[in-house]
Amino acid sequence: MLLFCVIRMSLAPSPMKKIQATFGAASVSIYWILIFCGCQCTFASHISDILISRWAFRKDTSPDVCNCDLGRFARPHSVAITEFGAVGDGVTVNTHAFNNAIFYLNSFADKGGAQLHVPAGRWLTGSFRLISHFTLFLHKDAVILGSQDPDLWPVIDPLPSYGRGRERPGGRHMSLIYGSNLTDVIITGDNGTIDGQGARWWDLHHSKSLNYTRGPLLEIVESEGIVISNLTFKNSPFWNIHPVYCKDVLIRNVTILAPRESPNTDGIDPDSCTNVCIEDCYISNGDDLISIKSGWDEYGIAYGRPSSNIVIHRIAGDTRSSAGIALGSEMSGGISNVYVNGLVVSHASAGIRLKTSRGRGGYMKDIYISNVNVSNTKWAIEFTSQYGEHPDENYDPNALPDVKRIVIKDVVGWNVTRAGSFKGIGELPFREILLANVVLNVTASHDIWNCSYVEGYSEYVDPEPCVELQMQQKSIEPSFCSGEAVADCTDI
């Protein structure tokens, strides 16, 4: 079967049906119906002129990141997991079958690569490692089940940009599906399922019975040319999809599911990655739908691997207490050149959330977020510098995060408790924050905006924002194209 980079297979369940259900219960005015039906027309041309003419982004941040050639050609060699003794009864442990099949297929890496086909069935396994020039393909009725025995998720070294496990000192459990130092890897199918069976892990986490940090469902480290598409990920013990130190990553048409009360089940977390496209995904979980990261405090600063050139399109979902799109809080290597367009999120703490603290260092800059619908959230937008968890006592409290040049436009919200919170740091405030065409139905009667140590500009924002976000346009003239040839910058 020919695998094209652009794969348009249906999601299960349908994201739009879930989003429609979110808004269908309440009776709303014609004004709000028009907004939610897509009349987010530009309220005035003036702000668009400001955004387009003055907030320029480098060419490598453009949505062209998503127009790739990854996964375009079929593999010349293919085998089924059953050829290596696997049994799809949901009881037999098939770790050796996966490892043996992948070991065999490695001999074709220099011959165009190979595909491992997982047919219909329930395939119980512990952690296994991928190889380069490889496709893992799941039949629509195939379910890869993660073992509930922690011993079958080996303990590996911590990531150097974290210095320890994210939850506990020392190492961390390997992800169910793991790869490092790879090139040209495709994980796809006909909407097959990867199920981490995370309930046991969540119980162990709540009872503080684990010696090591839980493993994600899928983690790819220090690799390039990665495609993840047309699959359902569910019940991860920890984060779901975690590319780290990678470049040229495409994640498309993915459904991610976990109970809202499940702890730390982030959907997609690009971490110190470059050239990433995430689009057309539905995520319902217990933490951030998408969280962009780049290392933790002194370890992230020392490792110095930023996340940059990240494009996110058409994401829908709901979460328990976190955000639709999050930046940080682990951002010590820096985050820049992020383009988000099209986000629908409900039942979250915030639609858009930026998290950092003293000791993080690093930067978050040149970020553009537009076309956002939020409902039933505590905040529409939340920026905080008080997200203060640290890996150890060796962090530098004088390492301050530099947060600047962030555009948020075309946001509508229904049944939002409060509009926005921006809590910066006195010595280095959040600055050059631009809000435009933001219309929110807010239920609180006081403290609708909460602002300290932030500088920015806003236009056509209702309810009216705090005075810190009403500076004159000239005060936030961006500088990141200053002194460069016109050809080096492009308008969004």
FENRAGI-V866058 format. One record per pair of residues at least 12 apart in sequence whose ideal C-beta (glycine too) atoms are under 8 Angstrom apart, sorted by the first residue. I is the first residue (numbers start at 1). J is the second residue. Records with the same first field share a line. If there is no record, write none. Layout:
BEGIN
I: J ; J
END
This chain:
BEGIN
1: 74 ; 137
2: 73 ; 74
3: 71 ; 72 ; 73 ; 74 ; 135 ; 186 ; 188 ; 227
4: 71 ; 72
5: 68 ; 69 ; 70 ; 71 ; 72 ; 227 ; 250
7: 71 ; 188 ; 229 ; 230 ; 252 ; 253
8: 253
9: 190 ; 191 ; 230 ; 253
10: 191
11: 191 ; 253 ; 255 ; 280 ; 281 ; 282
12: 191 ; 232 ; 255
13: 255 ; 282
14: 282
15: 255 ; 281 ; 282 ; 316 ; 317 ; 344
16: 316
18: 282 ; 284 ; 316 ; 317 ; 318
19: 316 ; 344 ; 346 ; 373
22: 318 ; 346 ; 347 ; 375 ; 376
23: 36 ; 375 ; 414
26: 414 ; 415
28: 414
32: 414 ; 441
35: 412 ; 439
36: 373 ; 412 ; 414
40: 371 ; 410 ; 412 ; 437
42: 410 ; 437
43: 437 ; 460
44: 459 ; 460
46: 459
47: 409 ; 436 ; 437 ; 459 ; 460
48: 436
50: 434 ; 436 ; 459 ; 473
51: 407 ; 409 ; 434 ; 436 ; 492
52: 491 ; 492
53: 491
54: 477 ; 478
55: 368 ; 405 ; 407 ; 434 ; 478 ; 492
56: 478 ; 480 ; 481 ; 489 ; 490 ; 491 ; 492
57: 337 ; 339 ; 366 ; 368 ; 489 ; 490 ; 491 ; 492
58: 337 ; 366 ; 488 ; 489 ; 490
59: 488 ; 489 ; 490
60: 275 ; 309 ; 337
61: 308 ; 309 ; 311 ; 337 ; 338 ; 339 ; 366
62: 311 ; 339 ; 490 ; 492
63: 311 ; 313 ; 339 ; 341
65: 275 ; 276 ; 277 ; 309 ; 310 ; 311
66: 250 ; 277 ; 279 ; 311 ; 313
68: 248 ; 250 ; 277
70: 184 ; 186 ; 225 ; 226 ; 227 ; 248 ; 250
71: 135 ; 186 ; 188 ; 227 ; 229 ; 250
74: 115
75: 108 ; 112 ; 113 ; 114 ; 115 ; 133 ; 134 ; 135
76: 108 ; 111 ; 112 ; 113 ; 114
77: 105 ; 108 ; 111 ; 112 ; 113 ; 114 ; 115
78: 114 ; 115 ; 116 ; 117
79: 101 ; 104 ; 105 ; 114 ; 115 ; 116 ; 117
80: 116 ; 117 ; 118 ; 119
81: 94 ; 97 ; 98 ; 101 ; 116 ; 117 ; 118 ; 119 ; 123
82: 119
83: 101
84: 97 ; 98 ; 100 ; 101 ; 104
85: 97 ; 100
86: 98 ; 101 ; 123
87: 121
88: 119 ; 120 ; 121 ; 122 ; 123 ; 142
89: 121 ; 122
90: 121 ; 122 ; 123 ; 124 ; 143 ; 145
91: 124
92: 124
93: 124 ; 125 ; 126 ; 147 ; 152
94: 123 ; 124 ; 125
95: 125 ; 126 ; 127 ; 128 ; 147 ; 152
97: 125
98: 116 ; 125 ; 128
99: 128 ; 129
101: 116
102: 116 ; 128 ; 129 ; 130 ; 131 ; 134
105: 131 ; 134
106: 131
108: 133
109: 131 ; 132 ; 133 ; 134
110: 133
112: 133
113: 132 ; 133 ; 134 ; 135 ; 184
114: 133 ; 134 ; 135
115: 134 ; 135 ; 136 ; 137
116: 134 ; 135 ; 136 ; 137
117: 137 ; 139
118: 136 ; 137 ; 138 ; 139 ; 142 ; 144 ; 189 ; 192
119: 139 ; 142
120: 139 ; 140 ; 141 ; 142
121: 141 ; 142 ; 143
122: 143 ; 145
123: 142 ; 143 ; 144 ; 145
124: 145 ; 147
125: 144 ; 145 ; 146 ; 147 ; 152 ; 176
126: 146 ; 147 ; 149 ; 151 ; 152 ; 153 ; 154 ; 176
127: 152 ; 153 ; 154 ; 173 ; 174 ; 175 ; 176 ; 177 ; 178 ; 215
128: 176 ; 177 ; 178
129: 178 ; 179 ; 180
130: 177 ; 178 ; 179 ; 182 ; 185 ; 187 ; 220
131: 179 ; 182 ; 185
132: 182 ; 183 ; 184 ; 185
133: 183 ; 184 ; 185
134: 182 ; 184 ; 185 ; 186
135: 185 ; 186 ; 187 ; 188
136: 177 ; 186 ; 187 ; 188
137: 186 ; 188 ; 189
138: 188 ; 189 ; 190 ; 192 ; 193 ; 194 ; 231
139: 189 ; 190 ; 192
140: 189 ; 190 ; 191 ; 192
141: 192
142: 189 ; 192 ; 193
143: 192 ; 193 ; 194 ; 195
144: 176 ; 177 ; 192 ; 193 ; 194 ; 195
145: 195 ; 197
146: 176 ; 194 ; 195 ; 196 ; 197 ; 198 ; 217 ; 237
147: 197
148: 197 ; 200 ; 201
150: 173 ; 201 ; 204 ; 210
153: 173 ; 174 ; 175 ; 176 ; 215 ; 237
154: 173 ; 174
155: 171 ; 172 ; 173 ; 174 ; 212
156: 171 ; 172 ; 173 ; 174
157: 171
158: 170 ; 171 ; 172
159: 172 ; 221 ; 244 ; 271 ; 295
160: 299 ; 303
161: 244 ; 245 ; 271 ; 272 ; 294 ; 295 ; 296 ; 299 ; 300 ; 303 ; 305 ; 332 ; 333
162: 295 ; 296 ; 299 ; 300 ; 330 ; 391
163: 296 ; 297 ; 298 ; 299 ; 391 ; 392
164: 299 ; 391 ; 392
165: 212 ; 213
166: 213 ; 296 ; 330
167: 205 ; 210 ; 213 ; 214 ; 264
168: 210 ; 211 ; 212 ; 213
169: 392
170: 211 ; 212
171: 212 ; 213
172: 212 ; 213 ; 214 ; 215
173: 212 ; 213 ; 214 ; 215 ; 237
174: 215 ; 219
175: 215 ; 216 ; 217 ; 218 ; 219 ; 242
176: 194 ; 196 ; 215 ; 216 ; 217 ; 218
177: 194 ; 217 ; 218 ; 219
178: 218 ; 219 ; 220 ; 221
179: 219 ; 220 ; 221 ; 223
180: 220 ; 221 ; 222 ; 223
181: 221 ; 222 ; 223
182: 220 ; 223 ; 224 ; 226
183: 223 ; 224 ; 225
184: 225
185: 220 ; 223 ; 225 ; 226 ; 227
186: 226 ; 227 ; 229
187: 218 ; 227 ; 228 ; 229 ; 231
188: 227 ; 228 ; 229 ; 230 ; 231
189: 230 ; 231
190: 230
191: 230 ; 231 ; 232 ; 255
192: 231 ; 232
193: 231 ; 232 ; 233 ; 234
194: 217 ; 218 ; 231 ; 232 ; 233 ; 234
195: 234 ; 235
196: 217 ; 233 ; 234 ; 235 ; 236 ; 237
197: 235
198: 235 ; 236 ; 237 ; 238 ; 258 ; 262 ; 265
199: 235
201: 214 ; 237 ; 238
202: 237 ; 262 ; 263
205: 263 ; 264
206: 263
213: 238
214: 237 ; 238 ; 264
215: 237 ; 238
216: 236 ; 237 ; 238 ; 239 ; 240 ; 241 ; 242
217: 233 ; 236 ; 237 ; 239 ; 240 ; 241
218: 233 ; 240 ; 241 ; 242
219: 242 ; 243 ; 244
220: 242 ; 243 ; 244 ; 246 ; 249
221: 244 ; 245 ; 246
222: 244 ; 245 ; 246
223: 243 ; 245 ; 246
224: 246 ; 247 ; 248
225: 248
226: 243 ; 246 ; 248 ; 249 ; 250
227: 250 ; 251 ; 252
228: 241 ; 249 ; 250 ; 251 ; 252 ; 254
229: 250 ; 251 ; 252 ; 253 ; 254
230: 252 ; 253 ; 254
231: 254 ; 255
232: 254 ; 255 ; 256 ; 257
233: 254 ; 255 ; 256 ; 257
234: 256 ; 257 ; 258
235: 257 ; 258 ; 259 ; 262
236: 256 ; 258 ; 265
238: 264 ; 265 ; 266
239: 264 ; 265 ; 266 ; 269 ; 287
240: 256 ; 258 ; 265 ; 266 ; 267 ; 268 ; 269 ; 285
241: 254 ; 256 ; 267 ; 268 ; 269
242: 266 ; 269 ; 271
243: 269 ; 270 ; 271 ; 273 ; 276
244: 271 ; 272 ; 273
245: 271 ; 272 ; 273 ; 305
246: 270 ; 273 ; 274 ; 276
247: 273 ; 274 ; 275
248: 275
249: 270 ; 273 ; 275 ; 276 ; 277
250: 276 ; 277
251: 268 ; 276 ; 277 ; 278 ; 279 ; 281
252: 277 ; 278 ; 279 ; 280 ; 281
253: 280 ; 281
254: 268 ; 281
255: 281 ; 282 ; 283
256: 268 ; 281 ; 282 ; 283 ; 284 ; 285 ; 317
257: 283 ; 284 ; 285
258: 284 ; 285 ; 286
259: 286
260: 284 ; 285 ; 286 ; 318 ; 319 ; 320 ; 347
261: 286 ; 320
262: 285 ; 286
263: 286 ; 287
264: 286 ; 287
265: 285 ; 286 ; 287
266: 285 ; 287 ; 288 ; 289 ; 290 ; 291 ; 322
267: 281 ; 283 ; 285 ; 287 ; 288 ; 289 ; 290 ; 291 ; 317
268: 281 ; 283 ; 289 ; 290 ; 291
269: 288 ; 290 ; 291 ; 292 ; 293
270: 290 ; 292 ; 293 ; 307 ; 310
271: 292 ; 293 ; 294 ; 295 ; 307 ; 330
272: 293 ; 294 ; 295 ; 300 ; 303 ; 305 ; 306 ; 307 ; 333
273: 307 ; 310
274: 306 ; 307 ; 308 ; 309
275: 309
276: 307 ; 309 ; 310 ; 311
277: 310 ; 311 ; 312 ; 313
278: 290 ; 310 ; 311 ; 312 ; 313 ; 315
279: 311 ; 312 ; 313 ; 314 ; 315
280: 313 ; 314
281: 314 ; 315 ; 316 ; 317
282: 315 ; 316 ; 317
283: 315 ; 316 ; 317 ; 319
284: 317 ; 318 ; 319
285: 317 ; 319 ; 320
286: 319 ; 320 ; 321 ; 322
287: 319 ; 320 ; 321 ; 322
288: 319 ; 322 ; 323 ; 324 ; 325 ; 326 ; 353
289: 315 ; 317 ; 319 ; 322 ; 323 ; 324 ; 325 ; 345 ; 348
290: 312 ; 315 ; 324 ; 325 ; 326
291: 323 ; 326 ; 327 ; 328
292: 307 ; 310 ; 326 ; 327 ; 328 ; 331 ; 335 ; 338
293: 307 ; 328 ; 330 ; 331 ; 335
294: 306 ; 307 ; 330 ; 331 ; 332 ; 333 ; 334 ; 335 ; 362
295: 330 ; 331 ; 332 ; 333 ; 362
296: 330 ; 332 ; 390 ; 391
297: 332 ; 359 ; 360 ; 361 ; 390 ; 391 ; 395 ; 396 ; 399
298: 332 ; 359 ; 391 ; 394 ; 395 ; 396 ; 399
299: 332 ; 391
300: 330 ; 331 ; 332 ; 333 ; 360 ; 361 ; 362
301: 332 ; 333 ; 361 ; 362 ; 396 ; 399
303: 333
304: 333 ; 334
305: 333
306: 333 ; 334 ; 335 ; 336 ; 362
307: 331 ; 333 ; 334 ; 335 ; 336 ; 338
308: 334 ; 335 ; 336 ; 337 ; 338
309: 337
310: 337 ; 338 ; 339
311: 339 ; 340
312: 325 ; 338 ; 339 ; 340 ; 341 ; 343
313: 341 ; 342
314: 341 ; 342
315: 342 ; 343 ; 344 ; 345
316: 343 ; 344 ; 345
317: 344 ; 345 ; 346
318: 345 ; 346 ; 347 ; 348
319: 345 ; 347 ; 348 ; 349
320: 347 ; 348
321: 348 ; 349
322: 348 ; 349 ; 350 ; 353
323: 345 ; 348 ; 349 ; 350 ; 351 ; 352 ; 353 ; 382
324: 343 ; 344 ; 345 ; 348 ; 350 ; 351 ; 352 ; 353 ; 372 ; 374
325: 340 ; 343 ; 345 ; 351 ; 352 ; 353 ; 369
326: 353 ; 354 ; 355
327: 353 ; 354 ; 355 ; 364 ; 367
328: 354 ; 355 ; 356 ; 360 ; 364 ; 387
329: 355 ; 356 ; 357 ; 360 ; 387 ; 389
330: 360
331: 355 ; 356 ; 360 ; 362 ; 363 ; 364 ; 401
332: 360 ; 361 ; 362 ; 399
333: 362
334: 362 ; 363 ; 364
335: 362 ; 363 ; 364 ; 365 ; 367
336: 363 ; 364 ; 365 ; 366 ; 367
337: 366 ; 367
338: 366 ; 367 ; 368 ; 369
339: 368 ; 492
340: 367 ; 368 ; 369 ; 370 ; 372
341: 369 ; 370 ; 371
342: 371 ; 372
343: 369 ; 371 ; 372 ; 373
344: 372 ; 373 ; 374
345: 372 ; 373 ; 374 ; 375 ; 377
346: 374 ; 375 ; 376 ; 377
347: 375 ; 376 ; 377
348: 374 ; 377 ; 378
349: 377 ; 378 ; 379 ; 382
350: 377 ; 378 ; 379 ; 380 ; 381 ; 382
351: 372 ; 374 ; 377 ; 379 ; 380 ; 381 ; 411 ; 413
352: 369 ; 372 ; 380 ; 381 ; 382 ; 408 ; 411
353: 379 ; 381 ; 382 ; 383 ; 384
354: 382 ; 383 ; 384 ; 403 ; 406
355: 384 ; 387
356: 384 ; 385 ; 387 ; 401 ; 403
357: 385 ; 386 ; 387 ; 388 ; 389 ; 390 ; 401
358: 385 ; 388 ; 397 ; 398 ; 399 ; 400 ; 425
359: 388 ; 390 ; 395 ; 396 ; 397 ; 399
360: 399 ; 400 ; 401
361: 396 ; 399 ; 400 ; 401
362: 401 ; 402
363: 401 ; 402 ; 403 ; 404
364: 401 ; 402 ; 403 ; 404 ; 406
365: 402 ; 403 ; 404 ; 405 ; 406 ; 480
366: 405 ; 480
367: 405 ; 406 ; 407
368: 406 ; 407 ; 492
369: 406 ; 407 ; 408 ; 409
370: 407 ; 408 ; 409 ; 410
371: 410
372: 408 ; 410 ; 411 ; 412
373: 411 ; 412 ; 413
374: 411 ; 412 ; 413 ; 414 ; 416
375: 413 ; 414 ; 415 ; 416
376: 414 ; 415 ; 416
377: 413 ; 416 ; 417
378: 416 ; 417 ; 418
379: 416 ; 417 ; 418 ; 419 ; 420 ; 421
380: 411 ; 413 ; 416 ; 418 ; 419 ; 420 ; 438 ; 440
381: 408 ; 411 ; 419 ; 420 ; 421 ; 422 ; 435 ; 438
382: 420 ; 421
383: 403 ; 421 ; 422 ; 423 ; 424 ; 430 ; 433 ; 454
384: 421 ; 423
385: 401 ; 403 ; 423 ; 424 ; 425 ; 430 ; 453
386: 423
400: 425 ; 427 ; 428
401: 425 ; 428
402: 428
403: 424 ; 428 ; 430 ; 431
404: 430 ; 431 ; 432 ; 433
405: 432 ; 478 ; 480
406: 430 ; 432 ; 433 ; 434
407: 434 ; 436
408: 433 ; 434 ; 435 ; 436 ; 438
409: 434 ; 435 ; 436 ; 437 ; 438
410: 436 ; 437 ; 438
411: 437 ; 438 ; 439 ; 440
412: 438 ; 439 ; 440
413: 439 ; 440 ; 441 ; 442
414: 441
415: 441 ; 443
416: 440 ; 441 ; 442 ; 443
417: 442 ; 443 ; 444
418: 442 ; 444 ; 447 ; 448 ; 449 ; 450
419: 438 ; 440 ; 442 ; 448 ; 449 ; 463 ; 465
420: 435 ; 449 ; 450 ; 451 ; 465 ; 466
421: 449 ; 450 ; 451
422: 449 ; 450 ; 451 ; 452 ; 454 ; 456 ; 466 ; 468 ; 469
423: 450 ; 451 ; 452 ; 453 ; 454
424: 452 ; 453 ; 454
425: 453
426: 453
429: 453 ; 454 ; 455
430: 453 ; 454 ; 455 ; 456
431: 454 ; 455 ; 456 ; 476
432: 455 ; 456 ; 476 ; 478
433: 454 ; 455 ; 456 ; 457 ; 469 ; 476
434: 456 ; 457 ; 458 ; 476
435: 456 ; 457 ; 458 ; 459 ; 461 ; 465 ; 469
436: 458 ; 459 ; 460 ; 461
437: 459 ; 460 ; 461
438: 458 ; 460 ; 461 ; 462
439: 460 ; 461 ; 462
440: 462 ; 463
442: 463
448: 463
449: 463 ; 465 ; 466 ; 469
450: 466
451: 465 ; 466 ; 467 ; 468 ; 469
452: 468
454: 468 ; 469
455: 468 ; 471 ; 475 ; 476
456: 468 ; 469 ; 471 ; 476
457: 469 ; 470 ; 471 ; 472 ; 473 ; 475 ; 476
458: 470
END
